[in-house]
Amino acid sequence: MMDTALGLYPYWVVIFLMMTGFYIVIESGNLIKKVIGLSIFQTSVFLLYLTVGKVSGATAPIVTDEFTLYTNPLPSVLILTAIVVGVATSAVALALIVRIREAYETIEEDEIHAQDPTP
């Protein structure tokens, strides 16, 4: 039982990071904290894909006579693409927060809703 729990250590880290990011997004009214929570959540998904893509005892997919077990490079490639998209999304979100701050003089969600006249 203990060996099984320790063998699943990377998944426990993923779950912890995922729930931490999710909690920050739900709990916080500060828009910048919400973006940070989304980044933490996104990082947990990256770790999940990398953990699933790891093959024990395998090598890079360069065909030689020495090796017969190879790691699939697709998860790593997808993660690189996701990192670029995540950075761009965070940059756009922070730029929008700057514009919201200029318009409403706050980045707190409840204060923005209080100032907004629409129901």
VMD Tcl script that draws the C-alpha trace (Angstrom):
set ca {
  {0.00 0.00 0.00}
  {2.76 2.45 0.92}
  {4.74 1.58 -2.21}
  {1.69 2.32 -4.33}
  {1.17 5.74 -2.71}
  {4.85 6.66 -3.14}
  {4.83 5.40 -6.71}
  {2.01 7.80 -7.45}
  {3.93 10.79 -6.03}
  {3.94 12.77 -9.32}
  {0.17 12.45 -9.52}
  {-0.21 13.72 -5.94}
  {1.86 16.78 -6.89}
  {-0.36 17.32 -9.94}
  {-3.52 17.05 -7.83}
  {-2.15 19.44 -5.21}
  {-1.15 22.05 -7.79}
  {-4.43 21.67 -9.66}
  {-6.56 22.12 -6.55}
  {-4.39 25.03 -5.35}
  {-4.82 26.85 -8.66}
  {-8.54 26.09 -8.74}
  {-8.98 27.36 -5.16}
  {-7.15 30.60 -5.96}
  {-9.36 31.22 -8.99}
  {-12.58 30.53 -7.05}
  {-11.65 32.25 -3.77}
  {-9.91 35.39 -4.92}
  {-11.67 38.52 -6.10}
  {-8.41 40.08 -7.26}
  {-8.03 39.68 -11.02}
  {-4.24 39.31 -10.93}
  {-4.53 36.53 -8.36}
  {-7.02 34.80 -10.65}
  {-4.49 34.88 -13.52}
  {-1.82 33.45 -11.19}
  {-4.24 30.71 -10.11}
  {-4.92 29.84 -13.74}
  {-1.17 29.66 -14.38}
  {-0.71 27.27 -11.45}
  {-3.60 25.13 -12.73}
  {-2.07 25.14 -16.21}
  {1.31 24.08 -14.81}
  {-0.32 21.09 -13.13}
  {-1.74 19.99 -16.48}
  {1.74 20.29 -18.04}
  {3.17 18.09 -15.30}
  {0.38 15.57 -15.79}
  {1.12 15.22 -19.49}
  {4.85 14.92 -18.89}
  {4.29 12.30 -16.18}
  {2.03 10.24 -18.41}
  {4.45 10.55 -21.32}
  {7.44 9.23 -19.35}
  {8.43 5.66 -20.16}
  {10.74 4.05 -17.58}
  {13.98 2.82 -19.10}
  {13.29 4.37 -22.50}
  {15.47 6.71 -24.49}
  {14.90 9.47 -27.03}
  {13.44 8.22 -30.32}
  {16.73 8.01 -32.18}
  {16.88 4.59 -33.79}
  {20.06 2.65 -33.00}
  {20.91 -0.99 -32.42}
  {21.59 -0.35 -28.72}
  {18.02 0.50 -27.71}
  {14.66 -1.08 -28.33}
  {12.43 0.98 -26.01}
  {11.73 4.58 -26.98}
  {9.84 7.46 -25.38}
  {7.00 9.07 -27.30}
  {8.04 12.69 -28.10}
  {4.48 13.87 -28.75}
  {3.60 14.83 -25.12}
  {6.73 16.99 -24.87}
  {6.00 18.72 -28.14}
  {2.41 19.39 -27.12}
  {3.58 20.81 -23.80}
  {5.98 23.19 -25.54}
  {3.12 24.45 -27.67}
  {0.85 24.74 -24.62}
  {3.50 26.74 -22.74}
  {3.70 29.27 -25.57}
  {-0.10 29.55 -25.72}
  {-0.25 29.86 -21.91}
  {2.28 32.69 -21.81}
  {0.44 34.54 -24.58}
  {-2.90 34.05 -22.83}
  {-1.49 35.31 -19.53}
  {-0.03 38.36 -21.28}
  {-3.40 39.20 -22.87}
  {-5.17 38.68 -19.53}
  {-2.74 41.01 -17.75}
  {-3.13 43.61 -20.51}
  {-6.91 43.44 -20.07}
  {-6.49 43.84 -16.31}
  {-4.45 47.00 -16.92}
  {-7.30 48.40 -19.06}
  {-9.87 47.41 -16.42}
  {-7.77 49.17 -13.78}
  {-7.71 52.32 -15.91}
  {-11.49 52.21 -16.44}
  {-12.65 51.23 -12.92}
  {-9.70 52.30 -10.73}
  {-9.66 48.81 -9.15}
  {-8.86 45.21 -9.93}
  {-11.18 43.74 -7.30}
  {-14.06 41.86 -8.91}
  {-16.75 42.86 -6.38}
  {-15.86 46.57 -6.65}
  {-16.04 46.38 -10.45}
  {-19.51 44.76 -10.25}
  {-20.63 47.47 -7.82}
  {-19.59 50.21 -10.27}
  {-21.08 48.56 -13.34}
  {-24.63 49.84 -13.96}
  {-25.80 46.80 -15.92}
  {-27.73 44.16 -13.93}
}
mol new
graphics top color blue
foreach p $ca { graphics top sphere $p radius 0.5 }
foreach p [lrange $ca 0 end-1] q [lrange $ca 1 end] { graphics top cylinder $p $q radius 0.2 }
display resetview
